[in-house]
Amino acid sequence: TEGIGIDRVTANFDSAILDGAFQATDTEAIEMAFFLLQNDGLFVGPSAALNVVGAVKLARKLGPGHTIVTVLCDGGDRYRSKVFNRVWLKEKGLEPCLL
């Protein structure tokens, strides 16, 4: 929705050692943002919501008995005109089920 992913390796990641990565869709990020707001009272932006989507995918992959940590790196206030705007969501075909 806001251009989170890029198709190139930046200098700061060029020599990074990663354990893995998960892909997620705009729909998953939007659904998670609304889920967190409705169920946990967390008003997060799409980047934070995407981080939670990844954390949930990792938790499902690892199974019970593991601790998963992520960062809620942006708040939802900056996204009122887009992510939290029903008209914009409808125009983009991203209306979450929780609305």
DSSP file (Angstrom, degrees, kcal/mol; ACC not computed):
  #  RESIDUE AA STRUCTURE BP1 BP2  ACC     N-H-->O    O-->H-N    N-H-->O    O-->H-N    TCO  KAPPA ALPHA  PHI   PSI    X-CA   Y-CA   Z-CA
    1    1 A T              0   0    0      0, 0.0    25,-0.0     0, 0.0    26,-0.0   0.000 360.0 360.0 360.0 -33.2    0.0    0.0    0.0
    2    2 A E        -     0   0    0     44,-0.0    45,-0.0     0, 0.0     0, 0.0   0.190 360.0 -94.1-124.6  13.8    2.8    2.4    0.8
    3    3 A G        +     0   0    0      3,-0.0     0, 0.0     1,-0.0     0, 0.0   0.932  63.1 158.2  77.3  46.0    5.8    0.8   -1.0
    4    4 A I        +     0   0    0      2,-0.0     2,-0.2    42,-0.0    43,-0.0   0.923  55.9  59.7 -69.5 -45.2    7.3   -1.3    1.8
    5    5 A G        -     0   0    0      2,-0.0     2,-0.3     0, 0.0     0, 0.0  -0.532  63.2-166.5 -90.4 151.7    9.2   -3.8   -0.4
    6    6 A I        -     0   0    0     -2,-0.2    -2,-0.0     2,-0.1    -3,-0.0  -0.922  24.3-131.8-130.8 160.0   11.9   -3.1   -3.0
    7    7 A D  S    S+     0   0    0     -2,-0.3     2,-0.3     2,-0.1    -2,-0.0   0.018  81.2  66.0-101.9  27.1   13.4   -5.3   -5.7
    8    8 A R  S    S-     0   0    0      0, 0.0     2,-0.6     0, 0.0    -2,-0.1  -0.956  80.6-111.8-142.6 161.5   17.1   -4.6   -4.9
    9    9 A V        -     0   0    0     -2,-0.3     2,-0.1     2,-0.0     5,-0.1  -0.855  33.8-145.5 -96.3 120.6   19.6   -5.2   -2.1
   10   10 A T    >>  -     0   0    0     -2,-0.6     3,-1.6     1,-0.1     4,-0.9  -0.420  26.3-105.3 -82.8 162.0   20.6   -2.0   -0.4
   11   11 A A  G >4 S+     0   0    0      1,-0.3     3,-0.7     2,-0.2     4,-0.5   0.847 118.4  57.9 -56.7 -38.4   24.2   -1.5    1.0
   12   12 A N  G 34 S+     0   0    0      1,-0.2    -1,-0.3     2,-0.1     3,-0.1   0.701 114.6  37.8 -69.8 -16.9   23.1   -2.0    4.6
   13   13 A F  G X4 S+     0   0    0     -3,-1.6     3,-1.2     1,-0.1    -1,-0.2   0.445  87.6  98.9-107.0  -3.0   21.7   -5.5    3.7
   14   14 A D  T << S+     0   0    0     -4,-0.9    -2,-0.1    -3,-0.7    -3,-0.1   0.855  98.7  23.9 -55.7 -40.0   24.4   -6.5    1.3
   15   15 A S  T 3  S+     0   0    0     -4,-0.5    -1,-0.3    -3,-0.1    -2,-0.1   0.205  93.3 132.4-111.0  15.2   26.3   -8.6    3.8
   16   16 A A    <   -     0   0    0     -3,-1.2     2,-0.7     1,-0.1    -3,-0.1  -0.370  51.3-139.3 -68.4 144.4   23.5   -9.3    6.2
   17   17 A I        -     0   0    0     -2,-0.1     2,-0.4     2,-0.0    -1,-0.1  -0.931  25.4-169.7-105.0 113.7   23.0  -12.9    7.4
   18   18 A L        -     0   0    0     -2,-0.7     3,-0.1     1,-0.1     0, 0.0  -0.812  27.0-152.2-107.8 143.7   19.3  -13.7    7.5
   19   19 A D  S    S-     0   0    0     -2,-0.4     2,-0.3     1,-0.3    -1,-0.1   0.711  72.0 -63.2 -80.2 -22.4   17.5  -16.7    9.0
   20   20 A G        -     0   0    0      2,-0.0    -1,-0.3     0, 0.0     2,-0.3  -0.942  47.1-123.5 160.0-179.5   14.7  -16.3    6.5
   21   21 A A        -     0   0    0     -2,-0.3     2,-0.4    -3,-0.1    -3,-0.0  -0.983   9.4-143.1-152.5 158.0   11.9  -14.1    5.3
   22   22 A F        -     0   0    0     -2,-0.3     2,-0.3     2,-0.0    32,-0.1  -0.946  13.2-137.9-123.4 146.7    8.2  -14.2    4.7
   23   23 A Q        +     0   0    0     -2,-0.4     2,-0.3    31,-0.0    -2,-0.0  -0.796  24.1 179.0 -98.9 148.0    6.1  -12.7    2.0
   24   24 A A        -     0   0    0     -2,-0.3     2,-0.2     4,-0.0    26,-0.0  -0.979  20.6-124.5-145.0 156.5    2.8  -11.0    2.7
   25   25 A T     >  -     0   0    0     -2,-0.3     4,-2.0     1,-0.1     5,-0.1  -0.533  27.6-111.6 -97.0 164.2    0.2   -9.2    0.7
   26   26 A D  H  > S+     0   0    0      1,-0.2     4,-2.7     2,-0.2     5,-0.2   0.895 120.1  56.5 -57.4 -40.0   -1.3   -5.7    1.1
   27   27 A T  H  > S+     0   0    0      1,-0.2     4,-2.8     2,-0.2     5,-0.2   0.915 105.3  49.7 -61.0 -43.7   -4.6   -7.4    2.1
   28   28 A E  H  > S+     0   0    0      1,-0.2     4,-2.2     2,-0.2    -1,-0.2   0.906 112.1  48.5 -62.0 -41.1   -2.8   -9.3    4.9
   29   29 A A  H  X S+     0   0    0     -4,-2.0     4,-2.4     2,-0.2    -2,-0.2   0.924 113.5  46.0 -65.6 -44.5   -1.3   -6.1    6.2
   30   30 A I  H  X S+     0   0    0     -4,-2.7     4,-2.1     2,-0.2     5,-0.2   0.934 112.7  50.2 -64.2 -45.9   -4.6   -4.2    6.1
   31   31 A E  H  X S+     0   0    0     -4,-2.8     4,-2.4    -5,-0.2    -1,-0.2   0.909 112.0  48.5 -58.1 -42.3   -6.4   -7.0    7.8
   32   32 A M  H  X S+     0   0    0     -4,-2.2     4,-3.0    -5,-0.2     5,-0.3   0.899 107.0  55.1 -67.7 -40.1   -3.8   -7.2   10.5
   33   33 A A  H  X S+     0   0    0     -4,-2.4     4,-1.7     1,-0.2    11,-0.3   0.924 113.6  41.6 -58.4 -44.3   -3.9   -3.4   11.1
   34   34 A F  H  X S+     0   0    0     -4,-2.1     4,-2.7     2,-0.2     5,-0.2   0.863 113.0  53.9 -72.3 -35.9   -7.7   -3.6   11.7
   35   35 A F  H  X S+     0   0    0     -4,-2.4     4,-3.0    -5,-0.2     5,-0.5   0.940 110.0  47.3 -60.9 -47.5   -7.4   -6.8   13.8
   36   36 A L  H  X>S+     0   0    0     -4,-3.0     6,-2.1     1,-0.2     4,-1.7   0.877 114.1  47.7 -63.6 -37.8   -4.8   -5.2   16.1
   37   37 A L  H  X5S+     0   0    0     -4,-1.7     4,-0.8     4,-0.3    -2,-0.2   0.943 118.3  39.5 -67.4 -47.6   -7.0   -2.1   16.4
   38   38 A Q  H  <5S+     0   0    0     -4,-2.7    -2,-0.2     1,-0.1    -3,-0.2   0.884 128.6  28.4 -71.2 -40.2  -10.2   -4.0   17.1
   39   39 A N  H  <5S+     0   0    0     -4,-3.0    -3,-0.2    -5,-0.2    -2,-0.2   0.754 135.0  22.2 -97.9 -26.4   -8.7   -6.7   19.4
   40   40 A D  H  <5S-     0   0    0     -4,-1.7    -3,-0.2    -5,-0.5    -2,-0.1   0.444  94.0-120.3-122.1  -3.8   -5.7   -5.2   21.1
   41   41 A G     << +     0   0    0     -4,-0.8     2,-0.6    -5,-0.6    -4,-0.3   0.748  63.5 144.2  69.0  22.8   -6.3   -1.5   20.9
   42   42 A L        -     0   0    0     -6,-2.1     2,-1.1    -7,-0.1    -1,-0.2  -0.867  38.1-159.8-100.5 118.0   -3.1   -1.0   18.9
   43   43 A F        +     0   0    0     -2,-0.6    33,-2.7    -3,-0.1    34,-0.4  -0.758  31.0 163.6 -98.2  88.6   -3.4    1.7   16.2
   44   44 A V  B     -A   75   0A   0     -2,-1.1    31,-0.3   -11,-0.3    -7,-0.1  -0.676  34.1-121.3-111.1 159.5   -0.5    0.8   13.9
   45   45 A G     >  -     0   0    0     29,-2.0     4,-2.3    -2,-0.2     5,-0.2  -0.283  42.7 -89.3 -86.8 179.4    0.5    1.6   10.4
   46   46 A P  H  > S+     0   0    0      0, 0.0     4,-2.3     0, 0.0     5,-0.1   0.806 123.1  55.3 -65.5 -30.9    1.0   -0.8    7.5
   47   47 A S  H  > S+     0   0    0      2,-0.2     4,-2.0     1,-0.2     5,-0.1   0.939 111.4  43.6 -68.0 -44.8    4.7   -1.5    8.3
   48   48 A A  H  > S+     0   0    0      2,-0.2     4,-2.0     1,-0.2    -1,-0.2   0.913 113.8  51.5 -64.3 -42.0    4.0   -2.5   11.8
   49   49 A A  H  X S+     0   0    0     -4,-2.3     4,-2.2     1,-0.2    -2,-0.2   0.900 108.7  51.4 -61.5 -40.4    1.0   -4.5   10.7
   50   50 A L  H  X S+     0   0    0     -4,-2.3     4,-2.3     1,-0.2    -1,-0.2   0.886 106.4  54.2 -64.5 -38.7    3.2   -6.3    8.2
   51   51 A N  H  X S+     0   0    0     -4,-2.0     4,-2.2     1,-0.2    -1,-0.2   0.899 108.8  49.0 -60.4 -40.0    5.8   -7.1   10.9
   52   52 A V  H  X S+     0   0    0     -4,-2.0     4,-2.7     2,-0.2     5,-0.2   0.892 106.8  55.1 -68.4 -39.0    3.0   -8.7   12.9
   53   53 A V  H  X S+     0   0    0     -4,-2.2     4,-2.3     1,-0.2    -2,-0.2   0.938 110.3  46.9 -56.9 -45.7    1.9  -10.7    9.9
   54   54 A G  H  X S+     0   0    0     -4,-2.3     4,-2.4     1,-0.2    -2,-0.2   0.890 110.7  51.8 -63.0 -39.6    5.4  -12.0    9.6
   55   55 A A  H  X S+     0   0    0     -4,-2.2     4,-2.5     2,-0.2    -2,-0.2   0.899 110.1  48.8 -64.5 -40.5    5.6  -12.8   13.3
   56   56 A V  H  X S+     0   0    0     -4,-2.7     4,-2.4     2,-0.2    -2,-0.2   0.913 110.9  50.4 -65.2 -42.5    2.3  -14.8   13.1
   57   57 A K  H  X S+     0   0    0     -4,-2.3     4,-1.9    -5,-0.2    -2,-0.2   0.907 112.1  47.6 -62.3 -40.9    3.6  -16.7   10.1
   58   58 A L  H  X S+     0   0    0     -4,-2.4     4,-2.8     2,-0.2     5,-0.3   0.917 110.5  51.9 -65.6 -42.5    6.8  -17.5   12.0
   59   59 A A  H  X S+     0   0    0     -4,-2.5     4,-2.4     1,-0.2    -2,-0.2   0.901 110.5  48.3 -61.1 -40.9    4.9  -18.6   15.1
   60   60 A R  H  < S+     0   0    0     -4,-2.4    -1,-0.2     2,-0.2    -2,-0.2   0.881 112.8  48.7 -66.2 -37.4    2.7  -20.9   13.0
   61   61 A K  H  < S+     0   0    0     -4,-1.9    -2,-0.2    -5,-0.2    -1,-0.2   0.914 117.3  39.9 -68.3 -43.0    5.8  -22.4   11.3
   62   62 A L  H  < S-     0   0    0     -4,-2.8    -2,-0.2     1,-0.1    -1,-0.2   0.807 100.4-152.3 -78.4 -30.3    7.7  -22.9   14.6
   63   63 A G    ><  -     0   0    0     -4,-2.4     3,-0.6    -5,-0.3    -1,-0.1  -0.243  39.6 -17.7  84.3-177.3    4.7  -24.1   16.6
   64   64 A P  T 3  S+     0   0    0      0, 0.0     3,-0.1     0, 0.0    -4,-0.0  -0.128 113.6  44.6 -61.5 155.4    4.0  -23.9   20.4
   65   65 A G  T 3  S+     0   0    0      1,-0.3     2,-0.3     0, 0.0    -2,-0.0   0.556  86.0 107.9  92.0   9.2    6.7  -23.3   22.9
   66   66 A H    <   -     0   0    0     -3,-0.6     2,-0.5    -7,-0.1    -1,-0.3  -0.873  60.4-135.6-118.9 152.5    8.6  -20.4   21.1
   67   67 A T        -     0   0    0     -2,-0.3     2,-0.4    -3,-0.1     0, 0.0  -0.933  19.9-166.0-106.5 126.4    8.8  -16.7   21.8
   68   68 A I        -     0   0    0     -2,-0.5     2,-0.4     2,-0.0   -13,-0.0  -0.936   3.4-169.5-114.0 133.5    8.4  -14.4   18.8
   69   69 A V        +     0   0    0     -2,-0.4     2,-0.3     2,-0.0    -2,-0.0  -0.966  10.5 165.7-123.9 139.2    9.4  -10.8   19.0
   70   70 A T        -     0   0    0     -2,-0.4     2,-0.5   -16,-0.0   -18,-0.1  -0.863  32.1-111.3-139.9 177.6    8.7   -8.0   16.4
   71   71 A V        -     0   0    0     -2,-0.3     2,-1.2   -23,-0.1   -20,-0.1  -0.947   8.1-147.1-117.3 131.0    8.8   -4.3   16.2
   72   72 A L        +     0   0    0     -2,-0.5   -24,-0.1     1,-0.2   -23,-0.0  -0.770  30.8 173.9 -93.0  90.3    5.7   -2.0   15.9
   73   73 A C        +     0   0    0     -2,-1.2     2,-0.3     1,-0.1    -1,-0.2   0.498  51.6  33.4 -88.4  -7.0    7.6    0.6   13.8
   74   74 A D        -     0   0    0    -29,-0.2   -29,-2.0    -3,-0.1     2,-0.2  -0.998  68.3-131.7-149.2 148.1    4.9    3.0   12.8
   75   75 A G  B >   -A   44   0A   0     -2,-0.3     3,-0.5   -31,-0.3   -31,-0.3  -0.537  22.9-122.6 -92.1 161.8    1.6    4.3   14.3
   76   76 A G  G >  S+     0   0    0    -33,-2.7     3,-1.9     1,-0.2   -32,-0.2   0.628  92.5  86.8 -78.9 -14.2   -1.7    4.5   12.4
   77   77 A D  G >  S+     0   0    0    -34,-0.4     3,-1.2     1,-0.3    -1,-0.2   0.849  85.4  54.5 -59.5 -35.9   -2.2    8.2   12.8
   78   78 A R  G <  S+     0   0    0     -3,-0.5    -1,-0.3     1,-0.2     3,-0.2   0.606 107.5  53.3 -71.5 -10.1   -0.1    9.0    9.6
   79   79 A Y  G X > +     0   0    0     -3,-1.9     5,-2.2     1,-0.1     3,-1.1   0.150  68.5 111.6-114.2  17.4   -2.4    6.7    7.6
   80   80 A R  T < 5S+     0   0    0     -3,-1.2    -1,-0.1     1,-0.3    -2,-0.1   0.863  79.9  51.5 -59.1 -36.3   -5.8    8.0    8.4
   81   81 A S  T 3 5S+     0   0    0     -3,-0.2    -1,-0.3    -4,-0.2     7,-0.1   0.591 128.9  13.8 -80.3  -9.3   -6.3    9.3    4.9
   82   82 A K  T X 5S+     0   0    0     -3,-1.1     3,-2.2     6,-0.1     7,-0.4   0.539 129.5  31.7-124.8 -82.3   -5.4    6.0    3.3
   83   83 A V  T 3 5S+     0   0    0      1,-0.3    -3,-0.2    -4,-0.1    -2,-0.1   0.818 129.5  38.2 -57.1 -34.4   -5.2    2.8    5.4
   84   84 A F  T 3 <S+     0   0    0     -5,-2.2     2,-0.6    -8,-0.2    -1,-0.3   0.035  95.5  97.8-107.1  27.3   -7.9    3.9    7.8
   85   85 A N    <>  -     0   0    0     -3,-2.2     4,-2.6    -6,-0.2     5,-0.2  -0.961  60.8-155.4-116.2 113.9  -10.1    5.6    5.1
   86   86 A R  H  > S+     0   0    0     -2,-0.6     4,-2.4     1,-0.2     5,-0.2   0.849  93.3  52.7 -60.1 -36.7  -13.0    3.3    3.9
   87   87 A V  H  > S+     0   0    0      2,-0.2     4,-2.4     1,-0.2    -1,-0.2   0.946 111.5  45.5 -64.9 -47.5  -13.3    5.1    0.6
   88   88 A W  H  > S+     0   0    0      1,-0.2     4,-1.8     2,-0.2    -2,-0.2   0.920 113.1  50.8 -61.3 -44.5   -9.5    4.7   -0.2
   89   89 A L  H  X>S+     0   0    0     -4,-2.6     5,-3.2    -7,-0.4     4,-0.6   0.914 110.8  48.6 -59.8 -43.4   -9.6    1.1    0.9
   90   90 A K  H ><5S+     0   0    0     -4,-2.4     3,-1.0     1,-0.2    -1,-0.2   0.912 108.8  53.2 -64.7 -42.0  -12.6    0.4   -1.4
   91   91 A E  H 3<5S+     0   0    0     -4,-2.4    -1,-0.2     1,-0.2    -2,-0.2   0.848 113.6  43.9 -59.4 -34.5  -11.0    2.1   -4.4
   92   92 A K  H 3<5S-     0   0    0     -4,-1.8    -1,-0.2    -5,-0.2    -2,-0.2   0.475 113.0-117.5 -90.1  -3.3   -7.9   -0.1   -3.9
   93   93 A G  T <<5S+     0   0    0     -3,-1.0    -3,-0.2    -4,-0.6    -2,-0.1   0.839  81.6 119.0  70.2  33.1   -9.9   -3.3   -3.3
   94   94 A L      < +     0   0    0     -5,-3.2    -4,-0.2    -6,-0.2    -5,-0.1   0.047  25.8 150.0-120.1  24.4   -8.5   -3.6    0.2
   95   95 A E        -     0   0    0     -6,-0.4   -64,-0.1    -5,-0.1     2,-0.1  -0.434  43.9-131.5 -62.2 119.3  -11.6   -3.4    2.4
   96   96 A P    >   -     0   0    0      0, 0.0     3,-1.4     0, 0.0    -1,-0.1  -0.370  10.7-123.3 -72.2 152.6  -10.9   -5.5    5.5
   97   97 A C  T 3  S+     0   0    0      1,-0.3    -2,-0.1     2,-0.1   -66,-0.0   0.743 106.7  67.6 -64.1 -23.7  -13.4   -8.1    6.7
   98   98 A L  T 3         0   0    0      1,-0.3    -1,-0.3   -67,-0.1    -3,-0.0   0.566 360.0 360.0 -78.8  -7.9  -13.5   -6.4   10.1
   99   99 A L    <         0   0    0     -3,-1.4    -1,-0.3   -13,-0.0    -2,-0.1   0.499 360.0 360.0 -72.9 360.0  -15.1   -3.2    8.8
